[in-house]
């Protein structure tokens, strides 16, 4: 179960000044507005409010639409259907359409009102059943199928009263007026009020929700306007769904959107005559046919490529794109697995990719490592014996979790300067770490192998010890990735993740010859500067009346988050023994969580004060306000997605200060972004400063009393997403 941020605050005693009845009213209002927003694939209450305002051009119709929503919510509550579905508006937006549709009858009678009540309740039953079959069973959206099912039943029951409904049938198109009035009337016909003034409000709501979606809708409708104007709205909705809701916005998704719109136009033209003979209005059936059809086909692909399916729903197209690009740039791992250092301590890359000795041709993507002392040498003394070499006999670890699929043992270690060309790879362990991805460590010492074929291993688990077997003149560790389990298979591209490479912590990096590599440390004292104890709240104050309470919490999937009590926002983070990483911030842009993310996006718990690291923050947040809409429209076609920020750490008494400076500069040479965060062991952040092109924000943080909230709701995590459009 989940409750709204307001309810959680009331339950916890943080908003004692807000009566419970008022809190419940606020929650109900939010749910109603989300029902309206669902019609544009949105969850925003602002979008919902604009759509509600669009219906008010016909006040009586608006009142009956609202009645239908309330009946649907009451039905869902009475049937004890999943509360998260009800609160997101999933179970009530079809009822809204039915209410507006029936209310468009020229003569509204008590019988009409009764029909709306019955239809709204019936739509909940149909929506819930379709969620269970299409959504859970096949991962396909429900869209407005409940409206169509109940609506067609209503046509049979009430006859002509339903035929008056202009849903998806803008009068302006039939009259042959210009493109702009027709486009606006088509948008407004989604609410059964095909008027230009209502359409202007719908388009405003679409712009608030997504500039990408607005551009897709306008361009697609313009094409359909010249070919098949009667299905222009269906085509626009298809383009929005395929171009940015279920696929990451890109040139490829736009091509898919236009192709889907063409299929939708054919479906609309082809279904018109049969439905006319049946005496049924097609409404927006072409949209409901096309989107599930295209999604079902695209999910048969053997690999998710171009266009790339979204990682979470329902995010705005801009959010989907920003999260996708940010994740790729921040964390890499294009093969879907993160590869850690296969050793403890500091090792040096002795031969990298395209190394020129043995890393050539099919085996070019490989890495060799050895241990060097302060003198730069890999051995003590003259290095004549194996034991002189610093890496000989040291543990070799699994770079990732997986299953051991091949073990070769019994190949002797070579004397220094000799090589074994018969058993080229020497003693080998191969671990399957992902589908068609195998990690191979070679030249291990005989008798040291600590695993068996078929054994499951964890990341960092010892596999054996470094040796000098096979084609190896001096002891070293050979690491490669390959697509099969065969010893000596061709290599595939490789990178290490979350390692200190040449003195800098890298989320992803490929060592070159001479680079020193080590895993990041896990210093307990450094880790104590970001405790974020569960349910121990932090109060944040700043200039301009900023006063916000943040609660460390866990969602239902066990993920860590900081939840704002006053704002509808949440910061999702990961805390490991080696560091703290913010994954994303979702919700109200005014929350101080966005400032904290900027200053503390990544903090390693390594004890080396000389350590440096960088991170990539979403560029859009730091652009001037006037430039952001243009950036939104252009971003699917490439260009920079992130602002690169370089961080360092220093001490000031007990405090640990994390400072960041962006690589991008203003025209006068100043960094776009400067950050500083003062952290105290056992306390956490006590002061944060962020300067964006001269605009400075200063926050003071202090512990607050512990909370005792039993249920919470945070804005949808990019890792979780909402259920509305995943099943809709």
N, C-alpha and C positions, 0 to 999 in steps of 0.2 A: 504494500500500500504506500502511497505517496501523498503528501499534502503540499500546499503551496508555501512559498516563503513566508507569506503573511501568517498563515495558520501555524507554521512551525515557530514563528516568533512569538505568537500568542501562547502556544503550548509551553514555550520555554520561559515565558515571563519577561521577554525583552521588550514587548510592546504592550505593557500593562495598560497604557492609555487607550488602547484600541479595544472596544467591546467585542466579545466573541461574535455577536450577531453581525456587527459591521464587517468583521473579518470574513465571515462566511458569505456575506453579500458581495464583497470584493472578489472573492474566489469564484462565485457564480458568474459575476460580470465578466471575469477573465475567460471563463469557460465558454460563455456565450460568444464573446468576440472571437475566440479561436475557432468556433464553428463557422463563422463567416470567413475568417482568413483561410480556412482549408480550401475554399473554392479557388484560390490562387496558389495552391501548394505552399501555403505559409502558415506560420504559427504566431506571428506578431499580432499583438492586441491592437496596435496602431493600424495595421492593415485591416483588421476586422472592423475597427471603428469607422474607417473610411467606407468600407463596403456597406456597413449598416446605414451610414449617412446617405449612400447612394439609393438605398431602398426607400428612404424617407421622402423622396420626390412624389411617392404615392403612399401617403401615411397609412391608409387602411390596409394596403397590401403589406406594408412594413410591419404593422402590428400583428397580422396573421402569420407572417413569416417568423416573427419572434415567438409567437405562441407555439408554433410547430417545434422550434428549438427547445423550448421549455418542456413540452410534452415528451420529446425524445429523451431529454436528460432525466426526467422523472421516470420514464419507462426503464431506462438503463439502471437507475438506482434501485427501482423496485425489483428488477430481475437480478440485481447484484452482479452485473457485468463488470469486467475489469475497470476499476476507477481511472487508471491512466488513459484508457481508451476514451472514456467519457470526457475527462478533463482536457484532452487534446482536441476535442471536437470531432473525432472520427465517427462517433455514433450519432451525430446530430446534424451534420452539414447536408446530408441527403434529405432529412426532414425539413430543413430550411428551404431547400429547392421545392419540395412538395408543397409547403405552405405558400410560398410565393407564387407557385404555378397555379394552384387552386384559387388563390385570392385574386388572380388576374381575370377571373370570370366576370362578365359584365354585371351579373346580379349575384351579389354575395348574400346568402340567406343563412338562417340557423343551420340548415342542412349542410351548407358549405363548410361552416365552422366545425360541425360534427365530423364531416369527411376529412378535414385537415387533422383533427385529433386522431382519428383512426389511422389515417395514412402515416402520420408521424410516428405513431407507436409501431405500426407494421414495418416501417423502414428500419427501425432499430433491430427488429428480429432478422430481417434480411441482411442488414449490414453485418451483424454479429456472425451469422451463419457463413457469409461469404468471406469474412476475415479468417474464419477457422479453416475453410476449404481452399480458397485461392491464396490467402496470405500465408498462413502457417504451413499448409500442405504443399504449395508450389512456389511461394515467394512472389506471387503476382499481385498487382494492386487491385483494389476493389473499385476505385474511382467513383463514378456516379451510377453504377449498376443498380444499387438499391432503389434509387430514384426511378430508373427506367422500369424495373420490375413492378414496383408498387404503382407507378404512374399508369402503365399499360393496363394493370388490373382496374385502376380507377376509370380508365376510358370505357372498359367493358361495363363497369357498374354504373357510371354516371353519364356516360355518353358525351354529348356536345359540351358540357361544362368544362371538360378537360381540354377540348380542342382549342379553346380560346387562349390557352397558355402560349406565349411567344418565346419560350425558352429556346435559345439558339437560333431564332428566326427573326433577325432584326428587320423591322419594317423599312428602314432606310435602304437596304439592299434591294428590296423588291421595287422600290420607287425609283431606283437608278440614280440616287444622289451621289455626291462626290465621295472620294476615298475617306477623308477625315471624318465627316459625319457618319458614314457607314461603319467605320472602324469603331467609333465611340458607341454607336448604337448596338453594334455586335457585342462589345464588351458588356454593355448594360443589359443586353438580353440574357446574359448568364444569370441575372437577378430578376428576369421577367419584367424589366422596366426599360424597354428599348428606346431610351431618350438620350439626347446628346449631353444634357447636363449630368445625368446619372453616369453616363459613360466617361465623362471627364473625371468624376470621382473614382471610378473603377480604375482608370488609367493612372491616376495619382497614387492609388493604393498599390498598383503594380510597380510603379517607379520606386515607391518606398520599400517594397519587398525586394526588388531586384532590377537593376538597370539591364542586366543581361537578359532576363526574362522579358522585359518590356521591349527590348530591341528584337528579340526572336519573334515575339507576338506581332509586332508592327510589320516587320519584313515579310513574314510568312503570310499574314493577312493581305498585304499588298499584292503578293504573287497570286494568292487565291482569288482576290478581288477581280482580276482580269480573266480568270479561267473558270472558277466554280464559286461564285460569291455566296451561294446559299450555305456552303459548308466552310466559310471563312473562319468562323469562330472555332469550329472543330479543329481545323488545320493549325490555328494559332495555339490552341491548347496542347495539341500533339507536339508542336515544335518546342514549347516551353518544357514539356515533360521530358522529352528525349534529349533536348539540347542542354539542359542544366539541372534537372531534378534527379534523374536516374543515371546520368552520365556526366563526367567532369567536362565543363565547358571547354571546347577546343574547336579547331577547324574540323576535326573528324566528327565531333558530336553535332556540329552545325550541319555537316553534310548528312548525317543520319537524321537530323530533325527535318531537313527539307525532303529527304526520301520518305520519311514517315508521313509528312504532310501530303505528299503525292499519293501514297497509299490511302490515306484518309479521304482525300478528294474522290478517288475512285470508289471507295466504299460508300461515301455519301451519295454519289451519283447513281451507283448501282442499287442501293437500298431504297431510294426514293419511290420508285414505281411499285415494288412489292408492298411496301408499307402503306402506300396510298390505297392499293386494292384491299388491304386488311383493315383499312379505316383507322390506322394507328399513326400518331405523329412520331417521326424518327427522333425528334429532339436532338440530343448530342450523342446518339448511338455511334456514329463513325469514330469519334474520339475514343469511346469505350471499347471498340473493336480493335483499333489500330495499336494503341499503346501496349496492351497485354500481348498482342501478336508479335510486335517487334521485340519486346523484352524476352519473350519465350525463345525467339530465334537467337537473339544475341547471347543468351545464357547457354547456348549449345557450343559456343566457341571453346576450343581446346585451351586457349590462353586469353586472359583479359588484357587486351592491348588498346588499340585506338579505334573507337573511343574507349576510355577507361571507365568502368563502372564506379559509381560514387562509393566512398568508404562509409558514409553515414547518411541517414535521412531522418527528418527532413531539414536539411540545411538549405540556405539560399544558394543559388548557383555561385555567387561570389564566395560564400563560405566554403562550399565544396571545392572550388578551385584553389582558394588560398590554403586550405588545409592540405590538399593533395600536394601542391607544389612545395609548401613549407616542409612537410614531412620528408619528401624526397631530398630536399636540399639540406635539411637539418640532420637526418639520420641515415640517408643513403640506403644500403642493403637492397639493391635492386633484385637480388636473387631471393629475397624474402627471408633471409636469415642473417643474423649478426655474428661475426667471427671475431672472437677475442684473441688475445695473445696466447700462443700455445706453450708458454713457459712462465716461470716466476723470475722476478728480478729484471735487471737491465741486460738486454741482448742487443747486438748490432747486426744490421742487415749486411751480409757479406756479398750477396748477389741478388739483384732485384729482377723485376719483369724486363724481358729483353736484355738479360744480363751479359750476353756475349760469350759466356763460357759454356754452360750447359742449358741455359734458359733461352732456347731459340726454337723457331718453327712451332710445331704442335705443343711444345713444352715451355713456351715463352712466358705464360702467366704463372710464375712460381717465385717463391721467396726462400732464400737461405739465411740462416742466422747462426751467429757464434757469440761468445762472450769475450769482451776485451777489457783489459785493466786500465788503470789510470794512465799507463804508459802507451796505450793504444794498441798493445799487442794482444793476440788471442791466446798466448801461452806464456808460461813461466820458463825461465832459463832458456835453454836452446831449443825447446819444443821437440826434442827427439822422441819422447815417449808419449803415448796417448794420455797418460795421467797429467802431463805438463799442460795440456790444453784445458783452459778454464771451463769450457762447456761440457767436457767429457764426463759422462755419468750423471749429469743433472737431469731432473725430471722433465719429461715432455708431456704436455697436457692436451686434453681434447679442446679444440677451439670453440666447440659448440656442443650442445646436447644432441644425441643421436643414437644410432645402433651400429655396433661394430659389424661390418660385413666381410672384412678380409684381414687376416693376420698372417704374416710371414715371419718366421723366426728361424734361428739356427745358422744364419750367414755370419761368418766370423768377421771381427773387426780387422781392418787392414792396418798394417804397420804404416807409420807416417811416411807419406810420399808414394805409397802404393795405391792402386785402384783395382777393383774387381769388376771387369766388364762383362762377366758371365751373369752375375746377379746384380744388374745395374743399380737397382733400387735398394739393395740390401734388405735389412729387416724393416717391415712395413706394417702400419696399422691404417686401415681405411674405415672411416665412419660415415655412414649416411646421415646427413644433417637436414635434408629437405628432399622433396621429390626431385630426382635427377640431379642432385647436388651431393657430392661426396668429398670429404676432406681427407687428404692423404698426408701422413707424416712418414718420412723415410730416413734411412741411414741410422736406425736405432741400434743400440748395443744388444748382442745376442744374450738371451736368457733374462733380459730385463723387462720384457713385455708383460704387462699386468692385466691384460684383458683377453677375453675369448670371443670368437665369432658368435654373433647372436646376442651379445651382452648389451644392455642399455647403459649408456654413459652420460654423465652430467657434464655441463660446461666446466672446464677446469679440473676434471678428474684425470689423474695420471694414467697415461697409456704405456709408458715405458721410459727408457733413459737414453739420452743423447749418446750416439756412438760414432763409428767410422766404417760402417759396413757398406758394401756396394761400391758404386763409382764415387768414392769419396777419399781424397788424398789426405785430408785433415778433418778432425771431428767437427761436425756442424749438423744443424737440423734443417731438413728440407720440408717445405709446406706447399701444397698446391690444392686447388679445387678441380674436380673433374666431373663429367656427366655420367660416368659408369663406375662400376666397382672393380674394373680390371686394373691390375698393377701395371703401371706404365701408360695408362690412358692419356689421351691429349688433355691439356689443361683448358680451363675456362677462366674468365676474368676473376681476379681476386682482390679483396680489400680487407683491411682489419678495421674493427670498430671499437670505439671507446678505449683507445690506447693513447699513451703519451708518446708522441712521435717527434723526435728532434726537439724535445723540451716543451712541446705544445700539446695539450689534450685535444685529440681529434675524435669527432663522432664517427668519421670514416676517413681512412687514408691508406695510401699504398706506399710502403717504405721504399726508398731507393738506397743504393749502396752507400754505406757509411752512416745511415740514420740509426740513432740509438732508439730502441723501442722498449717500452715496459707497460705493464698494466697499471692503471691508476691505483693509488694507495687508498686505504680505508682507515683514516686517522679518527679515533673516537673523539678527540678534543675538537677537531674541525667539524665533525658531524653534529656536535652538540649546539652549533650556532643556528641550526634550523630544526628544532625539535618538533614543532607543530603537534603538541600532544592532543590526542583524540578528545574532542569536545571541550578543550580548554580554549575559550574564545580570546581573540585579540581585538582591541579597540583601536581604530585608526582615526586620527584627527589631522586636519590640514586647513589651509587658508580657504576662504570663501565658504565657511560653514560646513566643511567636510567632516562628517562624523559617522563612521561606519563600523559595524561589528562583523568580524570574520570568524567563522567557526570551522576548525579542522574536522572533517567528517569522512565517512565512507559511504559509497553508493551501494546499491543492492548487489553489484557485481564485485564488490570488495576493492574498488579503486579509490585512491585517496583524492580528496578535494578540499578546497577552502570555499565555504559557502558564505555569501554575503546575506546578513539578516535583513538589511534595509533595502538592498537592491536585488533584482532578479538576475543574479550572476553567480558564476562558479568558476574556480580555477582548478583544473585537473592536473595533478602532478604525480611523479613517481619518485620514491625515495629508496635508494639501494645502499648497501654498505659503502659504496664508492662515490655516491653523489646524489644531488637533487636536480630533477629536470622537470620543467613545466611543459606539459603537452599542449594545452590550449586554455584559453579563457573564453567562455561563452556567456552571453547575456548582456545586460545593460552596459552600454559603452561608458556610462558615467561612473561606474564602480571603480574603486581604488585598486581592485584586482588587476586591472589592465596596467596600472603603474607598477605594481609589484612584479608582474610578469616581465616587464621591460627591464627592471633592475636585477631580477633574480631568475632569469630564464634557465640558467644552468649554473650550478655551483658544485664543483668537485670537492670531495672530502679528503683530498690528498693533502698531506702535511707540508708539502714543498711550497714555501711562500714565493718562490721564483716561478712557479707554474703559470703559464698563460693559456687562454683558451678563447675560442670565438663561438658565436652563435648567430643564427639568422632569424630575425624578427620580421613579421609580415610588413611589407613596405607600405601598404595602403594606409595603415594607422598613422604613419608619419608624413603623409602627403598633405598639402594644403587642402582645405575643405572643397574649394572650387574645382580642384583637379581630380578628386576621387571618382565622380561619375564617369569622366572620360577614361580614367584608368580601368574602371569596371568593364566598360564596353570593349576596350582594347586588350585587356589581360588574357582572354582566351587564345589570342594569336601569338603569345610569347612576350618577350621583354622581361625586365627584372621583376622578381616576385618578392625578394627579401632585402632587408637592410642588414648588412654584415656588421656585427658589433664585436669588438675585441675586448676581452675582460682580463683583469688582473686582480690580485689580492695583496693586501698589506695589513700589518697589525698596527694598532694604536692603543697601547695599554692592553686591557683585556679584550677590546673590541677587534673584530675582524672586519675589514672594510673591503667590499667588492666594488670595483670601479669598472665602468664600461665606456668605450668611445667608438663611435661608428666610423667605418672606413669612408663613407660618403661625406663630402664636405660642401659647405655653402660657397658662394662665389668669393667671399672674402677669406676662405681657408679655414673656417671654423667647422667642427664636426656637426653634423645634423643632430646627433644625439650624444648626450653625456649622462651617465648614471652613477650613482654612489649609494651603497646600502651599508649601514652600520649594524653589525650582528654581534650579539653577546652570547657566550656559551650558556646553555641552559635556559635562555630567555628567548632568543630568536631576533628578528629584525626590530630595531628600536627607532631607526630613522632611515628614510629613503628620499633621495633627491633625483629628479629626472628633469633634464633640460632638453627641449626639442626646439632647435633653431631659435634660442633665446627665450622661449616660453618655459618658465621654471615652475615645477611642482615640488613641494616639500611636504612630507607626511611624517607624523610622529606616531609610533605604535607602542602600546602598553598592554600587559595582560589584563584580561577581564575575568569575571567569575565563570566557573565551569557551567556548561549547559546540561540539560537533562531531557533532550528531545528524543522521542522514541521513533518518530517517522520523519523523513525529510524528502524534499523534492528539489533537485537542482536543475537548471536549464540543461537541455540535451547535450550530452558529451559527444564530441566527434568520434569517440571510440564506441559509443553506445548508440547514439542517434535516437530519434523518437520512433514511435510505432506508426504514426499517422500515414506517412507516405511510403513506408516500407511495406505496408499491407494495403494501402489504399489503391 
